[in-house]
Each structure stands twice: as structure tokens, then as C-alpha cells.
Amino acid sequence: MTRSDVRLLPVAVGAWAVTLLGVFSAPMTWWIAGGCALGAVSILVVAWRRAHATTGAGLAIVTLAVMTAALISVGSALPARTEAVESGGRVVEVIAGITSSASVGQDGRLWFEAQTASIGVRGEPRSVSVPVRIGVEPGDGFDLGAEIRVVGEAAATDAGERSVLVIYAGEAEIVQAAQGVFGVAADLRQSFIERAARLPEPGAGLLPGLAVGDTRAVSTELNDDMRTTGLSHLTAVSGANCAIVVGAVFWLSALCGCRRGLRVLLSAAALSGFVILVTPEPSVIRAAVMAGIAMLTVLIGRPRAGAGMLALGVTGILLVDPWLAATPGFALSAAASAALILFAPPLARGLARMLPAPLALAIAVPLSAQLVCGPIIALFAEQQSLIGVVANLLAAPAAPVATVVGMLACLAAPVPLLADLLAASAWLPTAWIATTATTAAQVPLAQVLLPAGIPSALFVAAVSAAIGVVLLRRPSALSGRAQSWWRWSRRCSAIVLIVVSGGGAGLAALDGPLAPLRTPEGWAIAACDVGQGDALVVRSAGDIALIDTGPEPDALRSCLRSLGVERIDLLVLTHFDLDHAGGVEAVEGRVGEVLHGPTSDQADQRSLDRLEAGGAVLHDASAGLHGVLGATSWRVLWPQRDSVAFPAGNDASVVVEFAGGEVPRSLFLGDLSAAPQRMLMRTAQLTGGYAVVKVAHHGSADQEPGLYEAVHATLAIFSVGTGNDYGHPREDALALLEATGSHLLRTDQQGRILIGMQAGELQVWTESSVGGPG
């Protein structure tokens, strides 16, 4: 990389650093801005007095000036944001313009970004312009550019969040539908989505996501598979989509004999139109700028200028929207673009030693992006895809066709016959991508789970650097000392990869086929460590009951694999909150009977329908229902049949008791609060002598002391996630159970917990001895 390539990088890095300081430390913003401005002036004065300005001094002045401008941009937005934060925790009326596409959240609401015109109590609006995130009941017309009025509860966000408030709307109305180009784009998108919905699966739900970034029809299962295989960027209107559009127009215009300048203009025009079509929300504009810079520097034959252009693009975006500095998406876009410009070409040359040049380049592009973005992903997410490069290679031929032809089908909406033909043509490559994601996600070790945070990011960065050093070709014209350093770094990198590969293979074996060998034979009750959620297993005479599934499938799969559990004879879904039923996918097709609490919406019913389709027999659980599991018996103690006192959810959680055989007498309380706990005491006539109690609601403070005194359990299980945002288990709950004489067992401190009986004595095994027996 030449000197001109890196000259502007300090400007971008400095602007990014001080912007982060500003958005996370708002009171210090103007002080830091003043310091930067003073520094720039001081250097300018010194250079003027000496009548000689060096390149370094000029760069320092520019960097400090840009840093000052970035902080001024942050500071100028703070008064409105501070005023809006005062509405947090209140019911407010908001008039706002929608600034993003809408997507369905896990709570079933339709979520989108908006820029407010006013915020206040009903009938008393105050003119405030800040970005907010709004959730409404699903409906039509919530398109970018539309003006809406909503009334709902506002919650203030954390420092650094781009949206100042999150608003849970109880009322919502369209004041003015999207107008002009935004209205035309919304109509085209809606027509295309309806046309795609008539196509068969796989592919029908994914096609709008690939073509115009609308993922509302993508199933949860396919979305998870896309994320596992590193293909989710194809539906997020990421830099990849924008790069496909730029590259396609540049190539087509070249075939038509257009000169390079005209090709660049046409590509830029096509990218602008694509941004409008898929909604010019901040994330899309960011991706378009990054991808446009990266692709055009390559296409015009000046990749060495790419780093400088990328630095300018990053700086410009931060000056316009400083709060993007704290978003993972912005960091990933910048990193992926930098990888394409700086890392992919030398990586392709290194791979060309072993592979044909076209194949080396095809591998280098996704591999460079994954190696550079991996450490950033590890800061925020637990999943690291190991099959992403292969999946992207398989999907690579189909992605441009699906994106471009799908977009043309969207634009051809006024000509239905042509639009149908193009949509059908785009369906085939889309189905290929969906099948690739679904198939690749089932490959063993398709992804690994690492705890999100700085240690994991450093570990992934070290492995990524080692892979890069091993694959890169030795630079030419190295001095003798540099050659020695290069050989030493390659050897160290090879050792790192050998150690990591060997350790990974060993852990995979221990977590896979050898997992049951690490589990004691005599267990009867297991509390899986699935984070902030419940997943408890009861075993009797070879039969298995599972009480709840935790928040996500992978953690449950790992626990069941370690226990040697292949089939679930009885699944108890106490209620349908994510932390209790989010991992149900892990057992679909492997369940005999299901006891479930009351459903509250269609999403709950869909979960049950999938279990039933997999061969399970469904039962509405209510007090009095009972049965046998192996040599032990079970009975449901709560909720009362046809009771309207407690709505579906925590207070209508299924409470089930197991007793008999080799299973210690145990009581699983779901997420009951104190009020239904008192009712349970009156209706179930609980008596002492329980060996195990699963404490209600992860040990929240809302407990009924009389219930635990009546149960008088020997062991109390707190199924809880490490460092959870709820503060579970609460000190009050811990003290309450200790006062009843229970021994406390916590999955956040001790990991997976196993309980068994031998000769009438309770036995406990835990993964860690912190806070209890090991």
C-alpha cells in the first residue's frame, strides 16, 4: 500500500474515536471539542511562525479539525435528545416520519425507525426532532416516508443507541401516506412481495429479502440458518447487495461499449435508484456508500486509492449521523469494505499458489471479509460461522442473479406478465440459496459459540491473523532481517492454527460423540445451563421429560447431547415466553407428548403446530392432569382449568410435580409470581417433603414466602443466565430460600446441574463448584 493510501486513515480513525467518546460521554463532548480545536489552532500557529508546514503538521491540523467537527455534530444533537429522554417511562403521543423499512419482531409487533416532529402527553405535543424506534401492531401503510401518529409507552435507550426512545404503540394511525418517489417505491415493493408470495417454498419468502431487503416473509428457521451459514448479509441490504447492483450495471454498460466515465455514472445512478427502491434508511445508505467506494475503486482500476476514499466515506457518514459510530453494522460495513479493498487482492495472490486464479479470487473475497469482520462479530454475538466461506461460495453464483432479476421484477410491476416471468426466473436462484443455507446449517460444527466480549474478540483476531499470514504470499524485495521476521511469523501462525484446530477438534469430540461419557450415570434431574431461561430434564427408567426449552435451540441441543438424550417422551411448555419456549426447534420431530400452558397469539400456536406436525400429541395442561414417566408419576398443579383470573403468560405457567421411582420428589414452578403462588397453595394443598424445587421466575423478588416454607425443599434450583439484565436471582429470593433450609443451586455459577438419588440419599453434580458442591 502506498503512502497516499494511508494518508487519510488517521482522519477517519480520529473522527470515529472522538465520536464514540461523544456519544457515550455526552457531558464531556464540548470540552473534548474545545481541546481538539485548541490543538488544531496551536499546531497552525506554530507552523505559521516557523513559515514551514510539514506534511505531518498539515495532516494533524486536518485530523483535529475533523474531530472538532464530529464533536460539534454530536453536541448540536444533544439538547433535543436530552429533552426527549425525559419522556422515558411515560405514555406519550408522537408525530413522526418513518425513516426505515419495517420488520416483524419476536414480540409480533411491526418495528421501524422514525424521526419525530413532536413528542408529548396526549394533546400537548412539543416540537422535538430525534430518532426513535416504534413498535406497532402489524398493518399496511407503514412505509418509509409516511407520517404517523402513535400513542404508547416510551422507554429511554442506553447511551450510544442511535434511537433515543423505544415506543410501544397502543394506538397508531397513518397521518399521511408515503408520497413522491417513496410512495412509488412502496407500491412497487408491495406488488412484488405479493407476487413473490404466490411462488412455492423454498425461496418465496426469501426472494423479497434478496431483491428489496424486505424480510418479513422469511421464516424464523430460515433466518437462523442464514445467520449460521454467514448468508444473512444477502437479505440485509448490505454492502453485498449494493456491490452486486454496481457490478452488474458496470458490466452491462461495458458490454454496450460505454466509456469508463459513463459506466461509473450509470453505476452510481443505478445504486441511487436501488437505495430508493429498498428504502434509504441509515443502514442502507451506509452500506451503499461503503460498497460504492469499494466497488468503484476496483472497477475503475485504482484500488490503491480505495483506502483514502473509504476514509473519506467513513468520515462523511460520521459527520452526518454521529450515532452510527456505536453501531455494529457500521463497523462491519467499514471493515468488510476495507477487506475487499486492501486484503482480498493479496489474499487472492497467495491462494493462487494452490488454486486457479478465478477460484482463488472467488474464495478470497468472502474469506477476507470473514477474517476481518470476525473479531467485530465476537464483540457483540456468540456465534462464529465456520462454514460461511463455503456457503458463500455455493451461493455466490445465484446471489447476483436473484438480486438483479428480482429487482427487475419489482420494477416491472406495471407490466404484470413481464413481472411474473422475472419473479419466476428469480425464484430458482433464490431457492438454491435457501437450500444452501438450510443444508449447510445442518453440517456438524457449522458454527461455534463463544461468549461475546473483548476476550473472544482478541482470540478470534489472533486466529484470523494467523490464517491470513499463512495464506498470504511472501512480499517481494524483503531485506534479510524482514525475511527472517516473515518466516518467524509464519511459523508462529502455523503453530497457533495447529493448537486451535487440535483443541477445537478435542472440544468438538467432548461436546459431540463423547459428551455422554462425561455425564454421571445416576442422574434423575438435570438443569441445563441455557442462559437466562429454563430447560430442565427428568429421567426415569429410560423415559425423558423436558420442562421448557430455554431461549435458543443451540444451547438446548448441546445440553441434551451431553446427557445422551435423543427423544423426549414428555415436553412441558410452561408458557411461551422466549426464555422458556425459544429453543423448541431443537426438539421438533422428537417429542411424544406435549403439555402446554395457554397460548396468547398466533406465534404460540405455530410453535405447537410444528410440534404436532412432527408427531407430538398436544394436551392443554390444567390442574388435575396426571400421568406416568417410566417408573415415576407426574401431575399438573397449575393453572386451574378455564380460569380467567390470570392471563396467558407468567402467572398461567404450568406447574408440574414429579415423584416416585428413582426421581426425587420435585416441584417445577415456571414463572409464577406471588399472587398465583398463594392461589396454588390453597388449591394444591402442598405438603412438605420435597427434595427439589425449581424456584419461580429465575429467582425474581416477587415470591410468596409461605409457599417455600410449605414446600420446605432440600435443594432449590435457580435457572438463570450469567450477568442477566434482570438482576436474577434477587437477594430477597436467595435469602428466602436459605431461610427455609434449602441448599441453593444456580446455573449462572455452577453451570449444568445434575441431581440423583442413591440409597435414599440425594447426590448433586455440577460443572463448577462455585457456590455449592461439585
N, C-alpha and C positions, 0 to 999 in steps of 0.2 A: 504494500500500500504506500503510495507516495505521500509527500508532505502535505500537498494540497488536500488530500483525502481527509486528514485528521484535523485540519486547522479549525474547523467549526465544531468539532465534537465537544471541546470544553465549554462552549457556549450552551449547547443543549444540556450537557450534564449539570452545569451550574444552574441553569434555569429550572431544571427538574428538581434538583436538590432543595433550592430555596422555596420552590412552590410547595413541596412536601412539608417543609418547616412551617410555611404559612398556613396551610390548610389544617395542620394538626396542632399548631400553636398560634391560634388567632390573635391573642393579646400581644404577641411579640412581632406581628407582621410589620407594622410601621417602623419599629425600632430596627429590625433587620434591613428593611428597605433603606432607611436612613444610613445605616452603616455601609451598605453596598454603594449607594450614591456618593457618600463621602470618600470611599475608596477609589471610585472612578475619577472623581474630581482631583484627588490627591495625586494619582498617577499622571493625570493630564497636566497638572501644574508642574510637576517635576520634569516631565518630558518637554514642556514648553520652555522652562527656564534653561534646560540644557540644550535647547534648539536641536534636539536629536531624538526622534521617536523610533524605538526599535520595533520589530515585528511583535516581539513578546509584549511590549507595553501596549501596543495597539490592540492586541488580542485581549489583554487583561481589561482594558477600558471597555471594549465591546461586550465582553462577558459580564462585567459588573453592571453595565448599563442595561443589558437584557435581564439580568437578575433583578435589578431595581424595577423594571417594567413589569416583570412577572408578579412581584410582590405588590405593586400598585394595583394590578388586576385583581389579586386576592383581596387586598384591603378595601377596594371600592365595592366589592360584593358583600362584605361582612355586615354592614348596617342592616340591609334588607334580610339577610339570613338570621341575624340575631333577633330581629323583630318577629320573624316567622316562627322561630324556635319557641317563643312564648306561648304559641298556640298548642304546643305539645300536651297531650293528656286531656284535651278539651274536644267537645263536639263543635265542628266549625262548618261554615258554608264557604265554598271555594268556587271561584270562577277561573277557569284555566284553559289554555290551548294545548292540545295533545301534541307532543313532540316526538313520539316514538310509535313503533308498531305495538300491537297488543299480543300478549301471550297468556295462556291459562296457567295459573299457579297450582301448587299442590293443594291449596285450600279450595280449589274450584272457582276462584274469582278470576276475572279478566284484569290483568295488570298492565299498566303502561306509564310512561314518563309524561310529565306535563309541566308547562311554565305558567305560573299563576299570574292572574291580573289583579285578584283581590282575595283576601283571607279575613275571616272574622266570624263572630257569632251570627246566627241567622238574622238577617235584616240589618246588620251593622257591619258591612264589609269595609276593609281598609285596603288601600291600593298598595300591594306588595308584589314584587316580581321575583320569584325564586323557583328553582326546580323542585318538583315534588314527585312522588310515586303514588299512584292512585289504584286502588283495587275496587272493582265494581262487579255486580252480578253480570254474567255473560249476556251479551246483546249485540245488536248491529249498530253501526254508525260511529263506533269509537275508533275513527281513523285519524292518522296524522293530519294536522291542520284544522280539525274540528274544534269548536269552542264548546265547553261543557260547564255545567253547574252541578256540584256534588255537595252533599251534606253527610258528614261522617266523623268518626273519631280520628283525631290526628295524633301520631306518635313521633316524637323527635328522634332523629337518627344520631349515630355516633359521629364524633369529629372525623373529618376526612371523607364522609359519604357525600356523593355528589347531590343526591336528593336531600333537602333539608328536612322534609316531613314525609312520613308514610301515612296515607289517608285510607281508612277502611270505610268506604262509602255505603251508607244505608239508603240514600236517595241519589239518583243520577239522571240527568237529562241532557240531551243534546241541544244547546242553545243555537248553534249554527253548524251545519254540516261542512265538511271539508270543501273548499272552493278552489277554483282555478286548476292548475296542474295537479295539485294534491287531490282534488275531487276526481279528476280524470284517472289519476293513478289508482286511487282507491276503488273505483268502479272496475278498472281493468283487473286488479288483483282479485276482487271478489268474484268476477266472472271466471277467472282462471281457476280459483280454488274450487268453485262449484263444478267446473268441468273436470278437474283432476279427481274429485271425489267419486266420479262415476267410473273411474278406472279400477281394475282389481288390485288387490294387495298380493305380494309386497310391492310397494312403490307408490301407490296412490296418495297416501298421507305424506310421503317424503318429498314428492315432486314439488309442491309449493315451497317447501323449505329450501330446496336446491335452487329453484328458479328465482323466487322473490323473497326468500327469508321468512316466510310465514310457517311456523312450526306447530300451529295449533292442532293440526290433524296427525302429528307424529305421535305414535303410541309411547307410553312410558317405557315399555320394554325395548322398543327400537331406539329410543333416545338414550337409554342406558348402554345399549350395545354400541351405538355410535361413539359415545364417550369412552367406553372401554377400549375401542379399537383406534382411537385418535382420529375419527372421521367427523366429529361433531362440528369442526370448523366449516364443513361444507354447507351446513344449514344455518349458520350464524351470521350470514352476510359478512364473512370475514375477509381478510386480505386475499384469500384463495379465490373467492368468487369474483372479487374486483379484478384480480390478476387475469382470470380466465377471460373476462369481458375485454380487457385491454389487449391481451394477447390475440384473441380471436379477431378483433377489428383491425389490429395492426397487420395480421397475416392476410386477411381478406383484402385489405386495401393494397397490400404489396402485390397480391395476385392480379389486381386490376391495374397495376403499373403506376400507382401513385408514388410521388417522391416522398422521401423520408419526412420532411417537414409536414406535408399534408397528412401522412399516416399518423404522425404524433397528434395533430389537431383532431383528426377523426377519432382516434382512440380516446383522447380527453373528452370529446363531446359525448361519445358512447358511454364513458364512465359516469359523466354527469347525469345523463339520462337514466342510467341504471340506478344511480343513487336516489333519484326522484321516484322511480318506479317502486323500489323496495323500501321507501320511506327514509328521508335524510335525517335520521336520528343521530345523536352524537357518536355512537359506536360505529355506525355505518360510514359517516363522514371520516372518522378517524381511520377506519380500515381502508377507505378509498384513497385517502392521502398517502398512507404508508405504501399500499400496493401500487398506486400510480407512480410514486417515486421509484420504488424498487424495479418495477417492470420497465418503465421508460428509460432508466439509466442503462439497463441491459439491452433493450431493443434498439436504442439509438447508437449503440456501440461505444458507450462511455461509462462502463461500470465503475471505473476508478473515481468518477465524480459522485457516485452514489452515496458515499458516507456523508459528504458535505451536504448534499440535497436532503438526505434523511435527517440530518441535524437541523437544517432549516425547517423542515416539515414538523418535527417534534417541537421545536421552539415556538413556531407559529400556533400550533394547536394549544400549547400550554398558555400562551398569552390570551387566547380567545376563551378557553374553558379550563381554568387552573385546576379544578377539582378532578379532572381526568388523570392527573398525576398520581392519584392514590388508587386508581382502579386497576385490577389485574389485567383487564382487557387491553388497556393502553400499553402497559409494559409488554404484554405478549405480542401485540401488533408491531411495536418498535423492534423487539428482539427478533421476531420472525423476519421482518424486512431486512434488518441488519444481517441476519444469517444468509438470506438469499443473495445480498449484495457482496458480502465480504467472505463468507465461509463456504458457500456452496461451490464456487469455481475451484478453489484449491482442493476441496474435498473430492470433487469430481476427477481432478487430475490424479489424485492419489489412488482413487478406486480404479482409474483407467489402467493401472498397472496389472490388475487382475481381471478386469471386465471390459467388454466392448464399450467404447466411448459413449454411445447413446444410452446404454443401460447404466453406466456409471453416473451420468448426469441425472437420469431419472431417479436413481437411488439417493444421490447427493442432496437433491432439493428437500425431500421430506426429512431425511436424516439430519441435515444441518439445522433445520427448524426445530426438530425434536431435541437435539443435543443442546441448543441454545435456550429453548423455552423450558426444558425440563426442570432446571433449578427454580425458575419462577413459579411453575406449577406447584412444586413441592412446598413453596411458602404458604399456599392457600388451600391445596387439595391433597387428599390422602392417596389418590390413585395415580400411578405411573404406568402408562401403557408400554408393554414390551412387544406388542405386535403391531404398533402403529405404523412403522415404516412399511412392513409387508402389506398391511391393509390399504395404506395409501397408494402403494404401487399397483395393487389389484384394482383399486377404484379410479386410479389416475386416468385411464383411457375413457372411462364412462363419465367422469365428473364434468369435463368441458362440454360434452355433447348434451348431457342432461340440463346443464345450466343455460347454455346458449339457446338450444332448441326450446326449452321450457319458457325462457324469456320471450322468444319469438311467438310462442303460442299465447302468451299473456298479451302481447301487443296486438295479436291478430284477432282479439275478441270480437271486434265489429264484423268480422267475416267468419261466422260460426263453422262452416265446413272446413276452412283452412285451419282454424284454431283447433278443431277436433283432431285433424290429421297431425298437426305439430305436437299436440299434447300426447297423442298415442305414440308418436315417434320418440318423444322424450321419456315416456314411461319405461321403455325397455332398459336403457342405461340406468334409470333410477332404480328399477327392480334389481339390477345387478349390484348396485351399491348397497341397497338394503340387505340383500342376501349375503354380500361380503361381510357386512357388519355383524349380522346375526350369526353367521358361521364362524367368523374369526373370534368373536367374543366367547365362544364355547371352547376354544383351544385352551388346554391347561396352561396356567401361568400367563394368560393373555395380559394380565396386569398385576402389579404388586401394590400392596398397601403400605405406605409409610406415614407416620404421624406428621401432620402438616406443621411446618415451623422452620426456623433457621437451621437447626442441626440436619434435618433431612435435605434442605436446600444445599447445604455445603457438601453433603455426601453425594447427592446427585450431580452437583457441579464437578466434583472430583472425578466421578466415573465418566461423565460426559467429556471432560478434558482429556482423560486417558484414552477414550475411544478416538477422539479427534487426533491426538498425537500419533497413535498407532496407524491410523488410516492415511494421514497426510503424507505427501511425498517430501523427501528432504529438500529444503530450499537450496538452490544453486548458489555458488560463489560464497560459501561459508568459509570463514577463517578456520585455522586449525583448532583454536580454542572453542569456537562456536560449534564446529563439528563434534568435538568431544562432548559439549553440553547437550547437543541434539541426541547423540547416541545414549547418553545417560538418561535423558528424559524419556526416550522411547522404552528403554529397559524398565524404568520405574513404572511407566504406564502399563506395560505388559504385565508386570507383577501385580499391579492394582487390579487389572481385569481378571487375572487368574484367581486371585484371592476372592474377589467379589463373586465371580462365577462359581467357584467351588463352594463358598459359603451359601450362595443363593440356591445351588443345587441341593446342599445338605438341608437347608431350611425347607425347601420345597418337598423333599422326601419326608421330613419330620411332620410337615403340615399336610401331607398327602397320604400315600400308602402306609407310612409308618406311624401316622398320627395315633391310631388306636392303641399302639404299643406303649404310648406314654401315659395312658389313662388307667388308673387303678380299676380292678375288676369289680370291686364290691359296691360301686356307687348305685344309688337309687334315685337321687335328686341331683340335678345339675343346674346351676345358674350360669348361663353363658355370659361372657363379657362382650356385649354388643354395643357398648357406649351408653348414651342416655336413652335407655329403653329396657323393655322386659323381653326375655326369652328364656323360659325355664323348662327343663325336661324331666319327666318322671318315667322310670323304667321298672317294669315288674314282669318277671317270667318271660323276658324277651319282647314284651309289648312296650310300645313307646307312646307317651303323651307329650305334646308340646304346648306350653301355655304362652301364647304370644310369640311374635317373630322378630321383635326388635325393629329398628328404624330402616335398615337396608339389608339386602339379600346376602352380600358377600360375607359379612361378619357372621351371620347365622350359618351359612354353608360351612365356613371354617370350623365353627363350634361343633356342628353335627358330624362333620367328617372326623374331628378329633375324638368324638365319642363313639364312632363306628356306627352311627345311625343312618340307615338307608331309607327307611319308611316310617311314616308317622301314622300310628293307628288311631289316635285321637288328637285333633288340633282344637285348642280352646282359644278363640279370639275374644278376649275380654271386652274390647271395644276397638274402634277403628282409627284412633289417633295414629299418626305416623310412627311414633316411638313404640307402638305395640303391634302394628299391622303393616309397617312399611316393608318388611322383609318377606312377605308372604310368597313372593315369586320364587324364593329358594325351595319351597316345598310343593309347588304346584305339580300335580300329577303323581304325588307320592303320599297322599293323605287318604285315610279310610273314612273317618267321620269328622265332622266339624261342629263344635258348639260355639255359637256366636252371640254376641250382645246385639242390641237394637241397632239398625242401620239408620243413618241420618240423611244420606244423599245417594245419588246415582253412582258415585265413585265407590262407596262401600258395597253396593250391590254388585258392581262389576267385579270386585275382588272375589266375592262369593261365587259369582257365575263362573269365573275362571277355575276356581277350586272344584266346582261341581262338574265342569266340563272335563276336568282331569280325573274324574271317578269318585269324588268325595260325596258322602251323604250329609246333607245340611240339617242342623237342628237349631231352632230358636231356643236359646238357653233361658231357663227361668227356674226359680226356686222349686225344689222337689224333684227335678230331673236327676236320675242316677243311673249308674252302670258299673261295669267291671272292666278293669285293665289288667290282664294277666291274673295275678293272684291278689291284687288289691282292688278295692272298690272306690268309686268316686261319687260325689253328689254335689249338685249345684245349690248354693245357699242364697244367691242374689243374682239378678233382680227379681222382684215379685212379678208374677205374670200380670200383664195388662195394666201395670201401674203407670199412672201419669204424673206421679209426684216428682220423678226425676227424669229429665230428658236424656236422650241418647248421648253417650259420651262418658266422661269420667265417673259420674255418680250412678250410671247404669251399668258399670263394669261387671262382668261375670265374676262371681266369687265361687271358687270350687275347692272342695276338701278331698284329700286322698287319705286313706287309712287301710291298714291290713297287709298281710303278707310281709315281705321284706322292706316295704316302704314305710318310713316313719310317718306318724300322723302329721299331716301338714295342711296349712291353710294359705291360699293364694288370694290376696285382697285386691288385685287390679289397681285401679287409681281412685278408689273411693275416698271421698272427703269425710269430714267428721259427721255431718248430718246423716248420710246414708249408713255410716258405721253405727250410729246409735240405733237406727231402724233395724239394721242387721242383728244387733244384739237382742232386740225384742222378738224378732221373727224367727231367728235360727236357734235360739236358746243354746248359745255356745257355752261349753264347759271346758274347764282346764284340762291339762294333759297333752297339749300339742307339743310335738318335738320341734316343728319348724313353722315359722310364719314368714311369708313374703310381705314385707311392710308396704302399705298402700302408698301409691303415688310417689315412689322413689324416695320416701322419707321427707315429704313436704311437712310444713308446720301445721297443716290442717288435719289433725288427728284427734281421735276420741280416746283419752286415756283409759276409760272403763273397758273398752274393747280389748286392749292389750293386756290389761290386768286379768280379764276373764280368760283370755287365751293362755296366758302365762307360758309362752313358748320358751323352749330351751335355746333355740337358735333363731335369730332374726336376720333375714336376708334383705339387704338394700341393693336393688338392681339400679345402678346409677353410673353415669359417664364421668370420666375424669375431667375436672375443670369446667363442668357444665355451667351454663349461664343462669341457671335457676337457683344455684346455691344448695342443691340437694346433695346429701341429706342435711336437713336443718339441725342445728344444735338441739333445739327443743325435742325433735323426734328421736335423736340419739339418746338424749338424757331420759326420755320417756321409756324407751326400750331397756336401757340399762337399769332403770328403777324397777322394772318388772322381773329383773334377774336374767334377762336374755343375753346370750353371747352374740355380739354384733359381727356380721359378715358383710363385707362391701366389695362389689365387683370393681369399683374405681380404684381400690387399694390392693385388692388381693387377686384380681383377675377372675378367671373361671373358678367357680366354687363347686365342689362335689361333696355330697353327703350320703352316707350309707349307715347300715346297722350290722353289727356283728355280735352275737351272743347277748343281744339286748342292749348293747352299748352303741351310742352314736359315734360315727367316725367322720372326720372332716379333712378334705384335701383341698388346698388352694395353690394357685400358681405362684403366689408371693406370700410370705409370712407377715407382711406389714399389717399390723392391727389384729392379728389373730393367728391361729395355729396353721402350720403348713403341712 
